[in-house]
Amino acid sequence: MVGKGGQAEVYRGMLDDGRLVAVKRLIQKSSGDVKEKEFLSELGIIGHVSHPNTVALVGFCVENGLHLIFDYSSYGSVSTLLHGKH
């Protein structure tokens, strides 16, 4: 695990081709409900963003939870960059 927020945990992983990725796993709510609508909305927005200051979306997975897969950034999180916290 490389990070955790209120809605998700982020893990570092490696694809078969050796590329490092960040896997964002949405955390289930206490009621057991995962907000699929929010996941689909985030997926739709992120899938259309192309900017030098954002990481690229590599893919997603809906098996065994809701996961977004991004290129891994060695710079860390936005919070780390802004506040110097690790």
PDB file of N, CA, C and O in Angstrom, chain B, residues numbered from 101:
ATOM      1  N   MET B 101       0.843  -1.170   0.000  1.00  0.00           N
ATOM      2  CA  MET B 101       0.000   0.000   0.000  1.00  0.00           C
ATOM      3  C   MET B 101       0.892   1.237   0.000  1.00  0.00           C
ATOM      4  O   MET B 101       1.843   1.336   0.775  1.00  0.00           O
ATOM      5  N   VAL B 102       0.568   2.173  -0.879  1.00  0.00           N
ATOM      6  CA  VAL B 102       1.346   3.412  -0.957  1.00  0.00           C
ATOM      7  C   VAL B 102       0.535   4.624  -0.536  1.00  0.00           C
ATOM      8  O   VAL B 102       1.082   5.720  -0.407  1.00  0.00           O
ATOM      9  N   GLY B 103      -0.769   4.443  -0.319  1.00  0.00           N
ATOM     10  CA  GLY B 103      -1.596   5.557   0.109  1.00  0.00           C
ATOM     11  C   GLY B 103      -2.991   5.107   0.484  1.00  0.00           C
ATOM     12  O   GLY B 103      -3.455   4.038   0.088  1.00  0.00           O
ATOM     13  N   LYS B 104      -3.652   5.963   1.266  1.00  0.00           N
ATOM     14  CA  LYS B 104      -5.021   5.665   1.676  1.00  0.00           C
ATOM     15  C   LYS B 104      -5.751   6.974   1.889  1.00  0.00           C
ATOM     16  O   LYS B 104      -5.222   7.908   2.491  1.00  0.00           O
ATOM     17  N   GLY B 105      -6.983   7.028   1.384  1.00  0.00           N
ATOM     18  CA  GLY B 105      -7.827   8.192   1.578  1.00  0.00           C
ATOM     19  C   GLY B 105      -9.155   7.754   2.158  1.00  0.00           C
ATOM     20  O   GLY B 105      -9.306   6.607   2.577  1.00  0.00           O
ATOM     21  N   GLY B 106     -10.115   8.656   2.186  1.00  0.00           N
ATOM     22  CA  GLY B 106     -11.415   8.350   2.742  1.00  0.00           C
ATOM     23  C   GLY B 106     -12.214   7.360   1.920  1.00  0.00           C
ATOM     24  O   GLY B 106     -13.047   6.635   2.464  1.00  0.00           O
ATOM     25  N   GLN B 107     -11.974   7.317   0.621  1.00  0.00           N
ATOM     26  CA  GLN B 107     -12.761   6.471  -0.266  1.00  0.00           C
ATOM     27  C   GLN B 107     -11.976   5.336  -0.911  1.00  0.00           C
ATOM     28  O   GLN B 107     -12.573   4.453  -1.528  1.00  0.00           O
ATOM     29  N   ALA B 108     -10.638   5.340  -0.780  1.00  0.00           N
ATOM     30  CA  ALA B 108      -9.858   4.356  -1.524  1.00  0.00           C
ATOM     31  C   ALA B 108      -8.504   4.081  -0.870  1.00  0.00           C
ATOM     32  O   ALA B 108      -8.000   4.860  -0.060  1.00  0.00           O
ATOM     33  N   GLU B 109      -7.945   2.944  -1.257  1.00  0.00           N
ATOM     34  CA  GLU B 109      -6.576   2.588  -0.920  1.00  0.00           C
ATOM     35  C   GLU B 109      -5.823   2.463  -2.232  1.00  0.00           C
ATOM     36  O   GLU B 109      -6.384   2.023  -3.236  1.00  0.00           O
ATOM     37  N   VAL B 110      -4.553   2.849  -2.228  1.00  0.00           N
ATOM     38  CA  VAL B 110      -3.748   2.795  -3.451  1.00  0.00           C
ATOM     39  C   VAL B 110      -2.557   1.879  -3.220  1.00  0.00           C
ATOM     40  O   VAL B 110      -1.831   2.007  -2.234  1.00  0.00           O
ATOM     41  N   TYR B 111      -2.374   0.950  -4.153  1.00  0.00           N
ATOM     42  CA  TYR B 111      -1.291  -0.024  -4.084  1.00  0.00           C
ATOM     43  C   TYR B 111      -0.387   0.119  -5.292  1.00  0.00           C
ATOM     44  O   TYR B 111      -0.839   0.506  -6.370  1.00  0.00           O
ATOM     45  N   ARG B 112       0.884  -0.189  -5.117  1.00  0.00           N
ATOM     46  CA  ARG B 112       1.822  -0.234  -6.240  1.00  0.00           C
ATOM     47  C   ARG B 112       1.846  -1.653  -6.772  1.00  0.00           C
ATOM     48  O   ARG B 112       1.867  -2.617  -6.007  1.00  0.00           O
ATOM     49  N   GLY B 113       1.844  -1.771  -8.092  1.00  0.00           N
ATOM     50  CA  GLY B 113       1.879  -3.088  -8.707  1.00  0.00           C
ATOM     51  C   GLY B 113       2.731  -3.077  -9.958  1.00  0.00           C
ATOM     52  O   GLY B 113       3.218  -2.028 -10.380  1.00  0.00           O
ATOM     53  N   MET B 114       2.910  -4.246 -10.546  1.00  0.00           N
ATOM     54  CA  MET B 114       3.693  -4.368 -11.770  1.00  0.00           C
ATOM     55  C   MET B 114       2.938  -5.244 -12.768  1.00  0.00           C
ATOM     56  O   MET B 114       2.460  -6.327 -12.429  1.00  0.00           O
ATOM     57  N   LEU B 115       2.841  -4.755 -14.000  1.00  0.00           N
ATOM     58  CA  LEU B 115       2.206  -5.525 -15.058  1.00  0.00           C
ATOM     59  C   LEU B 115       3.180  -6.572 -15.592  1.00  0.00           C
ATOM     60  O   LEU B 115       4.375  -6.522 -15.300  1.00  0.00           O
ATOM     61  N   ASP B 116       2.669  -7.510 -16.367  1.00  0.00           N
ATOM     62  CA  ASP B 116       3.513  -8.572 -16.933  1.00  0.00           C
ATOM     63  C   ASP B 116       4.662  -8.021 -17.769  1.00  0.00           C
ATOM     64  O   ASP B 116       5.717  -8.648 -17.866  1.00  0.00           O
ATOM     65  N   ASP B 117       4.460  -6.834 -18.380  1.00  0.00           N
ATOM     66  CA  ASP B 117       5.513  -6.252 -19.212  1.00  0.00           C
ATOM     67  C   ASP B 117       6.544  -5.457 -18.408  1.00  0.00           C
ATOM     68  O   ASP B 117       7.456  -4.863 -18.982  1.00  0.00           O
ATOM     69  N   GLY B 118       6.397  -5.446 -17.070  1.00  0.00           N
ATOM     70  CA  GLY B 118       7.360  -4.761 -16.203  1.00  0.00           C
ATOM     71  C   GLY B 118       6.992  -3.329 -15.872  1.00  0.00           C
ATOM     72  O   GLY B 118       7.703  -2.674 -15.110  1.00  0.00           O
ATOM     73  N   ARG B 119       5.906  -2.828 -16.423  1.00  0.00           N
ATOM     74  CA  ARG B 119       5.494  -1.441 -16.165  1.00  0.00           C
ATOM     75  C   ARG B 119       4.897  -1.322 -14.772  1.00  0.00           C
ATOM     76  O   ARG B 119       4.056  -2.130 -14.377  1.00  0.00           O
ATOM     77  N   LEU B 120       5.343  -0.292 -14.016  1.00  0.00           N
ATOM     78  CA  LEU B 120       4.799  -0.032 -12.684  1.00  0.00           C
ATOM     79  C   LEU B 120       3.462   0.686 -12.804  1.00  0.00           C
ATOM     80  O   LEU B 120       3.300   1.596 -13.617  1.00  0.00           O
ATOM     81  N   VAL B 121       2.505   0.260 -11.977  1.00  0.00           N
ATOM     82  CA  VAL B 121       1.184   0.877 -11.973  1.00  0.00           C
ATOM     83  C   VAL B 121       0.755   1.153 -10.536  1.00  0.00           C
ATOM     84  O   VAL B 121       1.261   0.547  -9.591  1.00  0.00           O
ATOM     85  N   ALA B 122      -0.180   2.072 -10.397  1.00  0.00           N
ATOM     86  CA  ALA B 122      -0.848   2.330  -9.129  1.00  0.00           C
ATOM     87  C   ALA B 122      -2.269   1.802  -9.268  1.00  0.00           C
ATOM     88  O   ALA B 122      -2.971   2.130 -10.224  1.00  0.00           O
ATOM     89  N   VAL B 123      -2.683   0.987  -8.313  1.00  0.00           N
ATOM     90  CA  VAL B 123      -4.023   0.399  -8.342  1.00  0.00           C
ATOM     91  C   VAL B 123      -4.835   1.044  -7.222  1.00  0.00           C
ATOM     92  O   VAL B 123      -4.535   0.873  -6.041  1.00  0.00           O
ATOM     93  N   LYS B 124      -5.865   1.787  -7.614  1.00  0.00           N
ATOM     94  CA  LYS B 124      -6.748   2.446  -6.650  1.00  0.00           C
ATOM     95  C   LYS B 124      -7.941   1.536  -6.410  1.00  0.00           C
ATOM     96  O   LYS B 124      -8.732   1.279  -7.319  1.00  0.00           O
ATOM     97  N   ARG B 125      -8.065   1.050  -5.180  1.00  0.00           N
ATOM     98  CA  ARG B 125      -9.166   0.158  -4.821  1.00  0.00           C
ATOM     99  C   ARG B 125     -10.159   0.927  -3.973  1.00  0.00           C
ATOM    100  O   ARG B 125      -9.829   1.392  -2.882  1.00  0.00           O
ATOM    101  N   LEU B 126     -11.387   1.061  -4.483  1.00  0.00           N
ATOM    102  CA  LEU B 126     -12.419   1.766  -3.739  1.00  0.00           C
ATOM    103  C   LEU B 126     -12.839   0.944  -2.533  1.00  0.00           C
ATOM    104  O   LEU B 126     -13.077  -0.259  -2.641  1.00  0.00           O
ATOM    105  N   ILE B 127     -12.928   1.599  -1.389  1.00  0.00           N
ATOM    106  CA  ILE B 127     -13.264   0.947  -0.132  1.00  0.00           C
ATOM    107  C   ILE B 127     -14.775   0.814  -0.032  1.00  0.00           C
ATOM    108  O   ILE B 127     -15.512   1.754  -0.329  1.00  0.00           O
ATOM    109  N   GLN B 128     -15.229  -0.360   0.389  1.00  0.00           N
ATOM    110  CA  GLN B 128     -16.660  -0.577   0.577  1.00  0.00           C
ATOM    111  C   GLN B 128     -17.142   0.192   1.790  1.00  0.00           C
ATOM    112  O   GLN B 128     -16.427   0.336   2.782  1.00  0.00           O
ATOM    113  N   LYS B 129     -18.353   0.678   1.694  1.00  0.00           N
ATOM    114  CA  LYS B 129     -18.984   1.379   2.809  1.00  0.00           C
ATOM    115  C   LYS B 129     -19.348   0.374   3.897  1.00  0.00           C
ATOM    116  O   LYS B 129     -19.392  -0.829   3.638  1.00  0.00           O
ATOM    117  N   SER B 130     -19.605   0.844   5.088  1.00  0.00           N
ATOM    118  CA  SER B 130     -19.927  -0.043   6.200  1.00  0.00           C
ATOM    119  C   SER B 130     -21.174  -0.881   5.936  1.00  0.00           C
ATOM    120  O   SER B 130     -21.319  -1.974   6.482  1.00  0.00           O
ATOM    121  N   SER B 131     -22.072  -0.367   5.100  1.00  0.00           N
ATOM    122  CA  SER B 131     -23.280  -1.122   4.780  1.00  0.00           C
ATOM    123  C   SER B 131     -23.014  -2.225   3.771  1.00  0.00           C
ATOM    124  O   SER B 131     -23.913  -3.003   3.451  1.00  0.00           O
ATOM    125  N   GLY B 132     -21.773  -2.301   3.260  1.00  0.00           N
ATOM    126  CA  GLY B 132     -21.439  -3.304   2.256  1.00  0.00           C
ATOM    127  C   GLY B 132     -21.686  -2.812   0.842  1.00  0.00           C
ATOM    128  O   GLY B 132     -21.394  -3.519  -0.123  1.00  0.00           O
ATOM    129  N   ASP B 133     -22.221  -1.603   0.713  1.00  0.00           N
ATOM    130  CA  ASP B 133     -22.513  -1.034  -0.600  1.00  0.00           C
ATOM    131  C   ASP B 133     -21.308  -0.279  -1.141  1.00  0.00           C
ATOM    132  O   ASP B 133     -20.752   0.584  -0.461  1.00  0.00           O
ATOM    133  N   VAL B 134     -20.909  -0.602  -2.352  1.00  0.00           N
ATOM    134  CA  VAL B 134     -19.885   0.192  -3.031  1.00  0.00           C
ATOM    135  C   VAL B 134     -20.630   1.131  -3.953  1.00  0.00           C
ATOM    136  O   VAL B 134     -21.560   0.719  -4.645  1.00  0.00           O
ATOM    137  N   LYS B 135     -20.235   2.366  -3.967  1.00  0.00           N
ATOM    138  CA  LYS B 135     -20.946   3.347  -4.781  1.00  0.00           C
ATOM    139  C   LYS B 135     -20.531   3.200  -6.237  1.00  0.00           C
ATOM    140  O   LYS B 135     -19.632   3.890  -6.717  1.00  0.00           O
ATOM    141  N   GLU B 136     -21.200   2.294  -6.925  1.00  0.00           N
ATOM    142  CA  GLU B 136     -20.874   2.007  -8.317  1.00  0.00           C
ATOM    143  C   GLU B 136     -21.099   3.217  -9.210  1.00  0.00           C
ATOM    144  O   GLU B 136     -20.357   3.421 -10.171  1.00  0.00           O
ATOM    145  N   LYS B 137     -22.102   4.014  -8.910  1.00  0.00           N
ATOM    146  CA  LYS B 137     -22.378   5.218  -9.710  1.00  0.00           C
ATOM    147  C   LYS B 137     -21.196   6.187  -9.642  1.00  0.00           C
ATOM    148  O   LYS B 137     -20.795   6.754 -10.658  1.00  0.00           O
ATOM    149  N   GLU B 138     -20.641   6.374  -8.439  1.00  0.00           N
ATOM    150  CA  GLU B 138     -19.481   7.252  -8.280  1.00  0.00           C
ATOM    151  C   GLU B 138     -18.268   6.689  -9.017  1.00  0.00           C
ATOM    152  O   GLU B 138     -17.512   7.439  -9.634  1.00  0.00           O
ATOM    153  N   PHE B 139     -18.082   5.374  -8.954  1.00  0.00           N
ATOM    154  CA  PHE B 139     -16.982   4.720  -9.656  1.00  0.00           C
ATOM    155  C   PHE B 139     -17.097   4.946 -11.163  1.00  0.00           C
ATOM    156  O   PHE B 139     -16.119   5.308 -11.817  1.00  0.00           O
ATOM    157  N   LEU B 140     -18.281   4.735 -11.706  1.00  0.00           N
ATOM    158  CA  LEU B 140     -18.491   4.921 -13.148  1.00  0.00           C
ATOM    159  C   LEU B 140     -18.306   6.369 -13.553  1.00  0.00           C
ATOM    160  O   LEU B 140     -17.780   6.647 -14.630  1.00  0.00           O
ATOM    161  N   SER B 141     -18.729   7.293 -12.712  1.00  0.00           N
ATOM    162  CA  SER B 141     -18.548   8.714 -12.988  1.00  0.00           C
ATOM    163  C   SER B 141     -17.057   9.069 -13.014  1.00  0.00           C
ATOM    164  O   SER B 141     -16.589   9.746 -13.930  1.00  0.00           O
ATOM    165  N   GLU B 142     -16.318   8.607 -12.000  1.00  0.00           N
ATOM    166  CA  GLU B 142     -14.878   8.863 -11.942  1.00  0.00           C
ATOM    167  C   GLU B 142     -14.175   8.239 -13.141  1.00  0.00           C
ATOM    168  O   GLU B 142     -13.293   8.857 -13.738  1.00  0.00           O
ATOM    169  N   LEU B 143     -14.559   7.030 -13.490  1.00  0.00           N
ATOM    170  CA  LEU B 143     -13.971   6.342 -14.633  1.00  0.00           C
ATOM    171  C   LEU B 143     -14.211   7.130 -15.916  1.00  0.00           C
ATOM    172  O   LEU B 143     -13.302   7.283 -16.732  1.00  0.00           O
ATOM    173  N   GLY B 144     -15.431   7.629 -16.096  1.00  0.00           N
ATOM    174  CA  GLY B 144     -15.755   8.411 -17.282  1.00  0.00           C
ATOM    175  C   GLY B 144     -14.963   9.700 -17.385  1.00  0.00           C
ATOM    176  O   GLY B 144     -14.517  10.076 -18.469  1.00  0.00           O
ATOM    177  N   ILE B 145     -14.790  10.371 -16.268  1.00  0.00           N
ATOM    178  CA  ILE B 145     -14.044  11.634 -16.265  1.00  0.00           C
ATOM    179  C   ILE B 145     -12.557  11.383 -16.496  1.00  0.00           C
ATOM    180  O   ILE B 145     -11.947  12.004 -17.366  1.00  0.00           O
ATOM    181  N   ILE B 146     -11.979  10.478 -15.721  1.00  0.00           N
ATOM    182  CA  ILE B 146     -10.547  10.201 -15.813  1.00  0.00           C
ATOM    183  C   ILE B 146     -10.178   9.641 -17.177  1.00  0.00           C
ATOM    184  O   ILE B 146      -9.104   9.928 -17.705  1.00  0.00           O
ATOM    185  N   GLY B 147     -11.066   8.846 -17.741  1.00  0.00           N
ATOM    186  CA  GLY B 147     -10.802   8.261 -19.055  1.00  0.00           C
ATOM    187  C   GLY B 147     -10.688   9.271 -20.171  1.00  0.00           C
ATOM    188  O   GLY B 147     -10.137   8.968 -21.229  1.00  0.00           O
ATOM    189  N   HIS B 148     -11.207  10.482 -19.949  1.00  0.00           N
ATOM    190  CA  HIS B 148     -11.176  11.514 -20.982  1.00  0.00           C
ATOM    191  C   HIS B 148     -10.173  12.623 -20.698  1.00  0.00           C
ATOM    192  O   HIS B 148     -10.041  13.550 -21.497  1.00  0.00           O
ATOM    193  N   VAL B 149      -9.464  12.548 -19.576  1.00  0.00           N
ATOM    194  CA  VAL B 149      -8.494  13.583 -19.210  1.00  0.00           C
ATOM    195  C   VAL B 149      -7.128  13.228 -19.789  1.00  0.00           C
ATOM    196  O   VAL B 149      -6.632  12.114 -19.622  1.00  0.00           O
ATOM    197  N   SER B 150      -6.545  14.184 -20.461  1.00  0.00           N
ATOM    198  CA  SER B 150      -5.183  14.030 -20.974  1.00  0.00           C
ATOM    199  C   SER B 150      -4.443  15.330 -20.713  1.00  0.00           C
ATOM    200  O   SER B 150      -4.609  16.306 -21.445  1.00  0.00           O
ATOM    201  N   HIS B 151      -3.629  15.341 -19.673  1.00  0.00           N
ATOM    202  CA  HIS B 151      -2.914  16.552 -19.269  1.00  0.00           C
ATOM    203  C   HIS B 151      -1.552  16.150 -18.718  1.00  0.00           C
ATOM    204  O   HIS B 151      -1.435  15.106 -18.077  1.00  0.00           O
ATOM    205  N   PRO B 152      -0.523  16.954 -18.953  1.00  0.00           N
ATOM    206  CA  PRO B 152       0.822  16.606 -18.472  1.00  0.00           C
ATOM    207  C   PRO B 152       0.918  16.473 -16.948  1.00  0.00           C
ATOM    208  O   PRO B 152       1.825  15.807 -16.450  1.00  0.00           O
ATOM    209  N   ASN B 153       0.006  17.089 -16.209  1.00  0.00           N
ATOM    210  CA  ASN B 153       0.064  17.045 -14.749  1.00  0.00           C
ATOM    211  C   ASN B 153      -0.793  15.943 -14.131  1.00  0.00           C
ATOM    212  O   ASN B 153      -0.955  15.900 -12.911  1.00  0.00           O
ATOM    213  N   THR B 154      -1.337  15.061 -14.949  1.00  0.00           N
ATOM    214  CA  THR B 154      -2.121  13.952 -14.424  1.00  0.00           C
ATOM    215  C   THR B 154      -1.521  12.630 -14.898  1.00  0.00           C
ATOM    216  O   THR B 154      -0.876  12.567 -15.945  1.00  0.00           O
ATOM    217  N   VAL B 155      -1.740  11.589 -14.121  1.00  0.00           N
ATOM    218  CA  VAL B 155      -1.277  10.260 -14.526  1.00  0.00           C
ATOM    219  C   VAL B 155      -2.309   9.650 -15.465  1.00  0.00           C
ATOM    220  O   VAL B 155      -3.503   9.937 -15.378  1.00  0.00           O
ATOM    221  N   ALA B 156      -1.824   8.809 -16.358  1.00  0.00           N
ATOM    222  CA  ALA B 156      -2.702   8.193 -17.349  1.00  0.00           C
ATOM    223  C   ALA B 156      -3.442   6.998 -16.760  1.00  0.00           C
ATOM    224  O   ALA B 156      -2.880   6.215 -15.995  1.00  0.00           O
ATOM    225  N   LEU B 157      -4.709   6.874 -17.132  1.00  0.00           N
ATOM    226  CA  LEU B 157      -5.500   5.713 -16.766  1.00  0.00           C
ATOM    227  C   LEU B 157      -5.091   4.566 -17.669  1.00  0.00           C
ATOM    228  O   LEU B 157      -5.152   4.685 -18.893  1.00  0.00           O
ATOM    229  N   VAL B 158      -4.673   3.452 -17.076  1.00  0.00           N
ATOM    230  CA  VAL B 158      -4.262   2.273 -17.835  1.00  0.00           C
ATOM    231  C   VAL B 158      -5.459   1.360 -18.060  1.00  0.00           C
ATOM    232  O   VAL B 158      -5.608   0.777 -19.134  1.00  0.00           O
ATOM    233  N   GLY B 159      -6.311   1.234 -17.045  1.00  0.00           N
ATOM    234  CA  GLY B 159      -7.473   0.370 -17.161  1.00  0.00           C
ATOM    235  C   GLY B 159      -8.269   0.349 -15.879  1.00  0.00           C
ATOM    236  O   GLY B 159      -8.040   1.146 -14.970  1.00  0.00           O
ATOM    237  N   PHE B 160      -9.211  -0.578 -15.820  1.00  0.00           N
ATOM    238  CA  PHE B 160     -10.025  -0.731 -14.633  1.00  0.00           C
ATOM    239  C   PHE B 160     -10.431  -2.188 -14.496  1.00  0.00           C
ATOM    240  O   PHE B 160     -10.313  -2.970 -15.439  1.00  0.00           O
ATOM    241  N   CYS B 161     -10.907  -2.542 -13.319  1.00  0.00           N
ATOM    242  CA  CYS B 161     -11.350  -3.907 -13.060  1.00  0.00           C
ATOM    243  C   CYS B 161     -12.538  -3.841 -12.106  1.00  0.00           C
ATOM    244  O   CYS B 161     -12.537  -3.058 -11.156  1.00  0.00           O
ATOM    245  N   VAL B 162     -13.549  -4.665 -12.363  1.00  0.00           N
ATOM    246  CA  VAL B 162     -14.723  -4.691 -11.491  1.00  0.00           C
ATOM    247  C   VAL B 162     -14.893  -6.048 -10.818  1.00  0.00           C
ATOM    248  O   VAL B 162     -15.903  -6.289 -10.157  1.00  0.00           O
ATOM    249  N   GLU B 163     -13.916  -6.936 -10.981  1.00  0.00           N
ATOM    250  CA  GLU B 163     -13.963  -8.235 -10.321  1.00  0.00           C
ATOM    251  C   GLU B 163     -13.367  -8.105  -8.927  1.00  0.00           C
ATOM    252  O   GLU B 163     -12.308  -7.502  -8.753  1.00  0.00           O
ATOM    253  N   ASN B 164     -14.048  -8.671  -7.935  1.00  0.00           N
ATOM    254  CA  ASN B 164     -13.589  -8.625  -6.546  1.00  0.00           C
ATOM    255  C   ASN B 164     -13.383  -7.195  -6.058  1.00  0.00           C
ATOM    256  O   ASN B 164     -12.408  -6.916  -5.361  1.00  0.00           O
ATOM    257  N   GLY B 165     -14.273  -6.303  -6.408  1.00  0.00           N
ATOM    258  CA  GLY B 165     -14.182  -4.909  -5.995  1.00  0.00           C
ATOM    259  C   GLY B 165     -14.052  -4.002  -7.201  1.00  0.00           C
ATOM    260  O   GLY B 165     -14.042  -4.459  -8.344  1.00  0.00           O
ATOM    261  N   LEU B 166     -13.953  -2.708  -6.929  1.00  0.00           N
ATOM    262  CA  LEU B 166     -13.824  -1.708  -7.990  1.00  0.00           C
ATOM    263  C   LEU B 166     -12.413  -1.134  -7.945  1.00  0.00           C
ATOM    264  O   LEU B 166     -11.989  -0.587  -6.927  1.00  0.00           O
ATOM    265  N   HIS B 167     -11.684  -1.264  -9.064  1.00  0.00           N
ATOM    266  CA  HIS B 167     -10.283  -0.858  -9.125  1.00  0.00           C
ATOM    267  C   HIS B 167     -10.032   0.010 -10.356  1.00  0.00           C
ATOM    268  O   HIS B 167     -10.527  -0.278 -11.446  1.00  0.00           O
ATOM    269  N   LEU B 168      -9.260   1.070 -10.165  1.00  0.00           N
ATOM    270  CA  LEU B 168      -8.758   1.888 -11.270  1.00  0.00           C
ATOM    271  C   LEU B 168      -7.250   1.692 -11.323  1.00  0.00           C
ATOM    272  O   LEU B 168      -6.588   1.700 -10.285  1.00  0.00           O
ATOM    273  N   ILE B 169      -6.701   1.516 -12.520  1.00  0.00           N
ATOM    274  CA  ILE B 169      -5.270   1.266 -12.682  1.00  0.00           C
ATOM    275  C   ILE B 169      -4.654   2.425 -13.449  1.00  0.00           C
ATOM    276  O   ILE B 169      -5.092   2.758 -14.550  1.00  0.00           O
ATOM    277  N   PHE B 170      -3.632   3.036 -12.856  1.00  0.00           N
ATOM    278  CA  PHE B 170      -2.954   4.203 -13.423  1.00  0.00           C
ATOM    279  C   PHE B 170      -1.473   3.909 -13.621  1.00  0.00           C
ATOM    280  O   PHE B 170      -0.925   3.001 -12.997  1.00  0.00           O
ATOM    281  N   ASP B 171      -0.823   4.686 -14.498  1.00  0.00           N
ATOM    282  CA  ASP B 171       0.636   4.670 -14.540  1.00  0.00           C
ATOM    283  C   ASP B 171       1.121   5.090 -13.155  1.00  0.00           C
ATOM    284  O   ASP B 171       0.534   5.974 -12.531  1.00  0.00           O
ATOM    285  N   TYR B 172       2.176   4.467 -12.681  1.00  0.00           N
ATOM    286  CA  TYR B 172       2.708   4.784 -11.358  1.00  0.00           C
ATOM    287  C   TYR B 172       3.538   6.062 -11.432  1.00  0.00           C
ATOM    288  O   TYR B 172       4.361   6.225 -12.332  1.00  0.00           O
ATOM    289  N   SER B 173       3.319   6.956 -10.490  1.00  0.00           N
ATOM    290  CA  SER B 173       4.086   8.198 -10.405  1.00  0.00           C
ATOM    291  C   SER B 173       5.039   8.117  -9.225  1.00  0.00           C
ATOM    292  O   SER B 173       4.610   7.914  -8.089  1.00  0.00           O
ATOM    293  N   SER B 174       6.311   8.271  -9.486  1.00  0.00           N
ATOM    294  CA  SER B 174       7.296   8.232  -8.409  1.00  0.00           C
ATOM    295  C   SER B 174       7.273   9.510  -7.573  1.00  0.00           C
ATOM    296  O   SER B 174       7.966   9.599  -6.559  1.00  0.00           O
ATOM    297  N   TYR B 175       6.484  10.498  -7.990  1.00  0.00           N
ATOM    298  CA  TYR B 175       6.385  11.760  -7.244  1.00  0.00           C
ATOM    299  C   TYR B 175       5.510  11.638  -6.008  1.00  0.00           C
ATOM    300  O   TYR B 175       5.568  12.504  -5.135  1.00  0.00           O
ATOM    301  N   GLY B 176       4.709  10.601  -5.908  1.00  0.00           N
ATOM    302  CA  GLY B 176       3.834  10.421  -4.757  1.00  0.00           C
ATOM    303  C   GLY B 176       2.490  11.088  -4.958  1.00  0.00           C
ATOM    304  O   GLY B 176       2.098  11.405  -6.081  1.00  0.00           O
ATOM    305  N   SER B 177       1.795  11.294  -3.861  1.00  0.00           N
ATOM    306  CA  SER B 177       0.458  11.855  -3.932  1.00  0.00           C
ATOM    307  C   SER B 177       0.502  13.378  -3.987  1.00  0.00           C
ATOM    308  O   SER B 177       1.547  13.986  -3.756  1.00  0.00           O
ATOM    309  N   VAL B 178      -0.616  13.975  -4.288  1.00  0.00           N
ATOM    310  CA  VAL B 178      -0.722  15.434  -4.289  1.00  0.00           C
ATOM    311  C   VAL B 178      -0.445  15.972  -2.889  1.00  0.00           C
ATOM    312  O   VAL B 178       0.230  16.989  -2.734  1.00  0.00           O
ATOM    313  N   SER B 179      -0.969  15.287  -1.867  1.00  0.00           N
ATOM    314  CA  SER B 179      -0.744  15.713  -0.492  1.00  0.00           C
ATOM    315  C   SER B 179       0.747  15.725  -0.146  1.00  0.00           C
ATOM    316  O   SER B 179       1.228  16.645   0.516  1.00  0.00           O
ATOM    317  N   THR B 180       1.470  14.706  -0.592  1.00  0.00           N
ATOM    318  CA  THR B 180       2.912  14.641  -0.344  1.00  0.00           C
ATOM    319  C   THR B 180       3.621  15.811  -1.016  1.00  0.00           C
ATOM    320  O   THR B 180       4.504  16.430  -0.422  1.00  0.00           O
ATOM    321  N   LEU B 181       3.241  16.110  -2.233  1.00  0.00           N
ATOM    322  CA  LEU B 181       3.875  17.201  -2.963  1.00  0.00           C
ATOM    323  C   LEU B 181       3.574  18.567  -2.324  1.00  0.00           C
ATOM    324  O   LEU B 181       4.444  19.436  -2.264  1.00  0.00           O
ATOM    325  N   LEU B 182       2.347  18.742  -1.855  1.00  0.00           N
ATOM    326  CA  LEU B 182       1.958  20.031  -1.285  1.00  0.00           C
ATOM    327  C   LEU B 182       2.442  20.225   0.148  1.00  0.00           C
ATOM    328  O   LEU B 182       2.831  21.327   0.534  1.00  0.00           O
ATOM    329  N   HIS B 183       2.415  19.145   0.939  1.00  0.00           N
ATOM    330  CA  HIS B 183       2.676  19.292   2.368  1.00  0.00           C
ATOM    331  C   HIS B 183       3.945  18.585   2.837  1.00  0.00           C
ATOM    332  O   HIS B 183       4.322  18.712   4.002  1.00  0.00           O
ATOM    333  N   GLY B 184       4.606  17.849   1.956  1.00  0.00           N
ATOM    334  CA  GLY B 184       5.846  17.178   2.313  1.00  0.00           C
ATOM    335  C   GLY B 184       5.672  16.020   3.276  1.00  0.00           C
ATOM    336  O   GLY B 184       6.633  15.601   3.921  1.00  0.00           O
ATOM    337  N   LYS B 185       4.447  15.493   3.383  1.00  0.00           N
ATOM    338  CA  LYS B 185       4.190  14.359   4.273  1.00  0.00           C
ATOM    339  C   LYS B 185       4.299  13.078   3.485  1.00  0.00           C
ATOM    340  O   LYS B 185       3.925  13.038   2.313  1.00  0.00           O
ATOM    341  N   HIS B 186       4.803  12.035   4.103  1.00  0.00           N
ATOM    342  CA  HIS B 186       4.943  10.725   3.455  1.00  0.00           C
ATOM    343  C   HIS B 186       3.977   9.733   4.028  1.00  0.00           C
ATOM    344  O   HIS B 186       3.952   8.578   3.603  1.00  0.00           O
TER     345      HIS B 186
END
